[in-house]
Amino acid sequence: MKDLHGGNIYKFQREGKDNILDYSSNINPLGVPQKFIDIAKENFDKLVNYPDPYYIELRKKIAEFNSINMDNIIVGNGATEILFLYMRTLKPKKVLLLVPCFAEYERALKSVSAKIEYFELKESDNFYPNIENLKREIENNGYDLLLFCNPNNPTGQLINLKDIEKIIKVCENKNTKVFIDEAFIEFVENWKEKTVSLLKNKNVFIMRAFTKFFGIPGLRLGYGIALNENILKRMWGEKEPWTVNTFANLAGLTMLDDKDYIEKTEKWILEEKKFIYKELSKFQYIKPYETECNFILIKLFNISSSSLRDKMVEKNILIRDAANFKFLNETFVRLAIKDRNSNLKMLKILAEFVEDKKIEWRR
């Protein structure tokens, strides 16, 4: 089976490699919030009951966190369920996809036989979309759906709200729905001032995940935000019951109130993404791209992405070979951003393989 994602540590564990430092998967290094762990231990008896099929309390909590109405929220077994559910409900025939991007978009679209067209986020523009060209593409070619992630995975770029407003206006005029993946939005500094949910536009559907920010990829919890009552009603009708289990439901209720964890995460990512970018910029044979996220895209000049990945694995560090992202190639890798000690270890080993000279880092 083709590996489309990072984070496949099980493969290396089966090969006898232990203590892998996973820089291919973009998960909060603070780990699962302790507050949730404690509450989960106290609530094992809740497993005797089915979850609420409409997740009223969870949706209320998510709505409060986002300053919107509970009726504008749908929850799912990770953001991936929300993605596939939306596509099954909308069944778009022709879709414009901003690429490079998350591989599951294409799988979800192909599952409903959608015709996919691509709008390239060009390296020469630092992977920021040319807004005028994008507007012309939508105006001239007619799409049922525009789909993109903001901030983008794997580039880490964030499209500002003013530019998104321009895009949405064109889409409304052309009867084109807009699907925006905000799975990494909480890592953006002052994100509540930059989320597309502020626009409160009925033509827009927003997907979010607990996975990345709260470090729970193994638990699976995601949600969608929409002001379009019709699409949400249809999605609820299409959705299988009880896909969010009791502990995932409890996680959502607990984590959004965990202010200490949220503040620590915001402080960590602000410091570490600046640190990583600054230190990678010292390399002679690497070009890092500034990021808004908990990962960073880098370009290599003297080694291929696959060779670097294999060499780093030998040192028990797993990185994301970005060559299989559309419009990227074997000069690109993506690195997660972790805690300072792990980042120092990664940088030191990275320098062994891509630099002609030793680079020293201090804490």
Wavefront OBJ file of the C-alpha trace (Angstrom):
o trace
v 0.000 0.000 0.000
v 1.339 3.421 -0.995
v 2.293 5.613 1.967
v 0.762 9.048 1.348
v 1.408 10.506 4.782
v 4.042 10.984 7.435
v 3.949 9.381 10.834
v 4.229 5.727 9.818
v 6.454 4.801 12.764
v 4.919 1.321 12.915
v 6.726 0.306 9.744
v 10.092 1.103 11.311
v 9.163 -0.498 14.621
v 8.359 -3.712 12.746
v 11.847 -3.487 11.249
v 13.347 -3.349 14.734
v 13.948 0.403 14.925
v 12.954 1.740 18.322
v 13.146 5.246 19.754
v 12.269 6.851 16.439
v 12.043 10.642 16.628
v 9.161 11.342 14.265
v 9.677 14.570 12.323
v 7.336 13.432 9.560
v 4.153 13.854 11.599
v 2.967 17.316 12.673
v 1.734 16.636 16.198
v 2.018 18.883 19.249
v 5.141 17.707 21.176
v 3.470 18.583 24.479
v 1.516 15.362 23.959
v -1.950 14.471 25.166
v -3.179 17.064 27.701
v -2.811 15.706 31.236
v -6.163 17.188 32.201
v -7.867 14.924 29.674
v -5.854 11.862 30.754
v -6.999 12.352 34.344
v -10.649 12.825 33.396
v -10.566 9.841 31.026
v -9.357 7.586 33.858
v -12.287 8.710 35.961
v -14.855 8.003 33.248
v -14.292 4.435 32.087
v -17.762 3.572 33.326
v -19.194 5.830 30.595
v -18.248 3.179 28.029
v -21.371 1.227 29.006
v -23.504 3.862 27.218
v -23.722 4.922 23.571
v -22.569 8.487 22.897
v -25.198 11.106 22.133
v -25.686 10.643 18.358
v -26.009 14.411 17.889
v -23.236 15.357 20.359
v -25.162 18.317 21.750
v -22.767 19.183 24.595
v -19.685 18.758 22.419
v -21.119 20.937 19.666
v -22.064 23.577 22.247
v -18.473 23.589 23.514
v -17.010 23.838 19.995
v -19.490 26.607 19.126
v -18.526 28.551 22.233
v -14.821 28.151 21.374
v -15.490 29.577 17.905
v -18.104 32.198 18.863
v -20.761 30.709 16.610
v -24.045 28.836 16.947
v -24.158 25.138 17.857
v -26.383 24.470 14.837
v -23.460 25.471 12.597
v -21.306 22.550 13.842
v -21.009 18.937 12.726
v -18.520 16.539 14.364
v -16.747 13.483 13.020
v -14.216 10.710 13.503
v -11.297 12.990 12.711
v -11.325 15.730 10.077
v -11.026 13.016 7.424
v -14.575 11.789 8.076
v -15.822 15.372 7.690
v -13.950 15.698 4.385
v -15.335 12.496 2.859
v -18.808 13.154 4.270
v -18.937 16.617 2.687
v -17.906 15.233 -0.699
v -20.476 12.421 -0.555
v -23.118 15.002 0.300
v -22.196 17.688 -2.235
v -21.010 15.346 -5.032
v -19.147 18.085 -6.920
v -18.564 17.324 -10.592
v -15.702 19.738 -11.230
v -13.301 20.913 -8.519
v -10.379 23.334 -8.378
v -7.689 22.268 -5.927
v -4.848 24.500 -4.710
v -1.693 22.396 -4.738
v 0.603 21.171 -3.256
v -1.773 19.986 -0.555
v -2.948 17.144 1.710
v -3.297 13.882 -0.260
v -6.711 12.940 1.168
v -8.443 15.747 -0.752
v -7.833 13.931 -4.018
v -8.904 10.583 -2.565
v -12.144 12.103 -1.255
v -12.863 13.762 -4.604
v -12.076 10.646 -6.603
v -14.435 8.655 -4.367
v -17.315 10.697 -5.821
v -15.849 10.697 -9.377
v -15.173 14.452 -9.368
v -13.069 15.931 -12.155
v -10.080 17.623 -10.503
v -8.242 20.653 -11.873
v -5.137 22.089 -10.207
v -4.056 25.621 -9.395
v -0.338 25.605 -8.655
v 1.055 27.416 -5.626
v 4.367 28.411 -7.141
v 7.734 28.279 -5.458
v 8.628 31.602 -7.119
v 5.748 33.203 -5.151
v 6.811 31.485 -1.899
v 3.791 29.219 -2.441
v 1.331 32.088 -1.911
v -1.459 31.995 -4.509
v -1.571 34.655 -7.202
v -4.998 36.003 -6.299
v -5.758 37.676 -9.619
v -4.834 34.541 -11.551
v -6.942 32.433 -9.205
v -9.944 34.735 -9.640
v -9.607 34.535 -13.432
v -9.357 30.747 -13.285
v -12.624 30.528 -11.337
v -14.389 33.107 -13.517
v -13.343 31.565 -16.818
v -13.681 27.838 -16.195
v -16.663 27.271 -13.916
v -16.233 24.967 -10.908
v -18.654 23.377 -8.477
v -16.118 23.596 -5.665
v -12.889 25.346 -4.704
v -10.865 23.424 -2.114
v -7.749 24.520 -0.232
v -6.092 24.347 3.178
v -5.271 27.475 5.163
v -2.619 27.458 6.459
v -1.337 25.174 3.751
v 0.119 21.724 4.288
v 2.987 21.237 3.329
v 4.097 24.855 2.708
v 2.963 26.463 5.972
v 1.661 29.538 4.131
v -1.455 31.404 5.310
v -3.715 33.266 2.872
v -4.877 36.493 4.504
v -8.571 37.195 5.027
v -8.736 40.109 2.582
v -7.510 37.871 -0.239
v -9.883 35.092 0.774
v -12.786 37.545 0.724
v -11.899 38.413 -2.889
v -11.841 34.740 -3.809
v -15.140 33.996 -2.067
v -16.867 36.879 -3.847
v -15.877 35.485 -7.246
v -16.982 32.005 -6.164
v -20.397 33.301 -5.092
v -20.875 34.987 -8.471
v -20.017 31.718 -10.238
v -22.076 29.501 -7.894
v -18.884 27.785 -6.710
v -18.856 26.357 -3.183
v -15.719 26.859 -1.056
v -14.213 24.201 1.239
v -11.381 25.382 3.503
v -9.318 23.057 5.682
v -8.175 24.872 8.841
v -6.636 21.834 10.549
v -3.538 23.854 11.508
v -5.163 27.244 12.164
v -4.638 27.129 15.956
v -0.862 27.175 15.424
v -1.120 30.583 13.720
v -0.304 33.544 15.953
v -3.547 35.363 16.915
v -5.473 32.836 14.841
v -8.898 33.958 16.035
v -8.326 37.178 14.090
v -7.412 35.244 10.914
v -9.853 32.347 10.630
v -12.271 32.316 7.710
v -15.103 31.632 10.171
v -15.069 35.383 10.888
v -16.495 36.019 7.423
v -19.682 34.081 8.306
v -20.300 33.282 4.663
v -22.958 30.704 3.732
v -21.001 29.638 0.660
v -18.053 28.443 2.781
v -17.499 25.179 4.659
v -14.621 25.033 7.166
v -12.994 21.819 8.390
v -11.066 21.634 11.680
v -9.225 18.954 13.662
v -8.298 18.319 17.289
v -5.562 15.979 16.029
v -2.662 18.381 15.538
v -3.015 21.058 18.190
v -4.115 18.764 21.019
v -1.857 15.843 20.077
v -4.528 13.135 19.748
v -4.216 11.567 16.264
v -4.974 8.150 17.759
v -8.287 9.302 19.217
v -9.828 10.856 16.046
v -11.904 14.003 16.481
v -12.708 16.659 13.900
v -15.519 19.037 13.060
v -17.013 21.191 10.366
v -18.337 24.747 10.504
v -21.029 25.934 8.090
v -23.732 28.584 7.988
v -25.486 26.754 5.167
v -28.291 24.908 6.971
v -29.146 22.832 3.922
v -25.677 21.302 3.494
v -25.410 20.526 7.219
v -28.855 18.886 7.266
v -27.859 16.724 4.316
v -24.538 15.821 5.941
v -26.272 14.741 9.155
v -28.601 12.619 7.029
v -25.640 11.000 5.255
v -23.527 10.535 8.395
v -23.202 7.178 10.130
v -24.230 7.257 13.825
v -21.816 7.301 16.798
v -18.633 7.825 14.772
v -17.244 9.977 17.593
v -16.624 7.619 20.500
v -17.166 8.362 24.169
v -13.549 9.286 24.901
v -13.214 11.466 21.801
v -16.382 13.255 22.892
v -14.928 13.683 26.380
v -11.653 14.938 24.904
v -13.434 17.717 23.039
v -15.388 18.757 26.124
v -12.200 18.833 28.215
v -9.506 20.174 25.921
v -11.197 23.339 24.741
v -11.324 24.469 28.389
v -7.685 23.551 29.086
v -6.321 27.110 29.002
v -2.936 26.165 30.468
v -2.294 23.627 27.701
v -3.484 26.026 25.008
v -1.286 28.871 26.310
v 1.780 26.622 26.629
v 1.273 25.393 23.073
v 0.910 28.918 21.699
v 4.083 30.016 23.497
v 6.007 26.941 22.304
v 5.085 27.218 18.628
v 5.756 30.954 18.482
v 9.271 30.454 19.852
v 10.183 27.238 18.051
v 9.049 28.099 14.527
v 11.170 31.276 14.704
v 14.094 29.289 16.119
v 13.885 26.536 13.484
v 13.636 29.006 10.597
v 16.560 31.053 11.916
v 18.788 28.010 12.413
v 17.914 26.376 9.086
v 18.703 29.682 7.377
v 22.324 29.241 8.507
v 22.686 26.143 6.326
v 24.521 26.618 3.061
v 22.676 23.898 1.128
v 19.131 24.373 2.437
v 16.447 26.951 1.794
v 13.726 27.049 4.472
v 10.346 28.656 3.829
v 8.857 30.731 6.618
v 5.897 28.973 8.169
v 2.764 29.756 10.139
v 2.480 26.152 11.322
v 4.112 23.468 13.454
v 6.109 22.228 10.460
v 8.470 23.766 7.930
v 9.114 23.052 4.249
v 12.754 23.101 3.135
v 14.473 22.866 -0.228
v 17.652 20.791 -0.596
v 20.514 21.643 -2.946
v 23.050 18.846 -2.583
v 21.070 15.722 -1.686
v 17.760 14.222 -2.782
v 14.784 14.048 -0.447
v 14.730 10.236 -0.553
v 18.459 9.976 0.204
v 18.178 12.386 3.106
v 15.145 10.528 4.452
v 17.029 7.214 4.362
v 20.118 8.697 6.031
v 18.071 10.358 8.765
v 16.236 7.086 9.455
v 19.616 5.454 10.066
v 19.984 7.986 12.891
v 16.454 7.181 14.149
v 14.904 10.391 12.839
v 11.933 10.087 10.485
v 11.331 13.045 8.142
v 8.679 13.648 5.478
v 9.911 13.193 1.930
v 7.791 15.814 0.154
v 8.466 14.553 -3.376
v 5.021 12.953 -3.639
v 3.196 16.247 -3.098
v 1.909 17.471 -6.460
v 4.214 20.117 -8.009
v 6.985 19.410 -5.501
v 9.912 17.100 -6.284
v 12.939 15.361 -4.780
v 14.452 18.649 -3.634
v 11.818 19.134 -0.909
v 11.305 17.705 2.564
v 8.976 18.733 5.354
v 10.090 18.785 8.977
v 7.862 18.904 12.021
v 8.668 21.427 14.738
v 9.103 19.840 18.152
v 10.518 20.725 21.560
v 13.890 22.501 21.776
v 15.969 19.461 22.766
v 14.540 17.364 19.937
v 14.990 20.215 17.470
v 18.638 20.631 18.461
v 19.231 16.912 17.956
v 17.512 16.973 14.562
v 19.474 20.036 13.399
v 22.795 18.509 14.409
v 22.132 15.278 12.513
v 20.682 17.143 9.534
v 23.908 19.156 9.277
v 25.941 15.944 9.072
v 24.221 15.026 5.830
v 23.704 18.334 4.036
v 26.577 20.603 5.110
v 30.305 20.595 4.412
v 31.049 22.182 7.763
v 30.031 21.632 11.345
v 27.406 23.984 12.754
v 27.090 24.334 16.511
v 23.843 25.157 18.262
v 23.407 26.449 21.788
v 20.228 26.299 23.782
l 1 2 3 4 5 6 7 8 9 10 11 12 13 14 15 16 17 18 19 20 21 22 23 24 25 26 27 28 29 30 31 32 33 34 35 36 37 38 39 40 41 42 43 44 45 46 47 48 49 50 51 52 53 54 55 56 57 58 59 60 61 62 63 64 65 66 67 68 69 70 71 72 73 74 75 76 77 78 79 80 81 82 83 84 85 86 87 88 89 90 91 92 93 94 95 96 97 98 99 100 101 102 103 104 105 106 107 108 109 110 111 112 113 114 115 116 117 118 119 120 121 122 123 124 125 126 127 128 129 130 131 132 133 134 135 136 137 138 139 140 141 142 143 144 145 146 147 148 149 150 151 152 153 154 155 156 157 158 159 160 161 162 163 164 165 166 167 168 169 170 171 172 173 174 175 176 177 178 179 180 181 182 183 184 185 186 187 188 189 190 191 192 193 194 195 196 197 198 199 200 201 202 203 204 205 206 207 208 209 210 211 212 213 214 215 216 217 218 219 220 221 222 223 224 225 226 227 228 229 230 231 232 233 234 235 236 237 238 239 240 241 242 243 244 245 246 247 248 249 250 251 252 253 254 255 256 257 258 259 260 261 262 263 264 265 266 267 268 269 270 271 272 273 274 275 276 277 278 279 280 281 282 283 284 285 286 287 288 289 290 291 292 293 294 295 296 297 298 299 300 301 302 303 304 305 306 307 308 309 310 311 312 313 314 315 316 317 318 319 320 321 322 323 324 325 326 327 328 329 330 331 332 333 334 335 336 337 338 339 340 341 342 343 344 345 346 347 348 349 350 351 352 353 354 355 356 357 358 359 360 361 362 363
